[in-house]
């Protein structure tokens, strides 16, 4: 896999997100309280709300529009809600956040 550097881990607030604009649309990059990073399409599967503006709790994010909860690990809606958002491979190396470059260029299943 080829990865692209999108910035420093410290630039993403703990339990927060930053948005990366790609040819495929916006990707929300989340940082959890335990400093793990996850990347999801920045569009809720329910009504298209901006997940990057949601509340991060554990390894989940709650959409700010209608409170749907999504797993940051799988993109799958939680609880009684159904749906899924696309996920992107993300990792941290030497304090830098990296996203899978190949996924940024082509559509792929979550």
Buried (B, 14 or more C-beta within 10 A) or exposed (E): EEBBEBEEBEEBEEBBBBBBEBEBEBBBBBBBEEEBBBBBBBBBBBEEBBBBBBEBEEBBBBBBBEEBBBBBEBBBBBEEBEEBBBBBBBBBEEEBBBBBBBBBEEEBEE
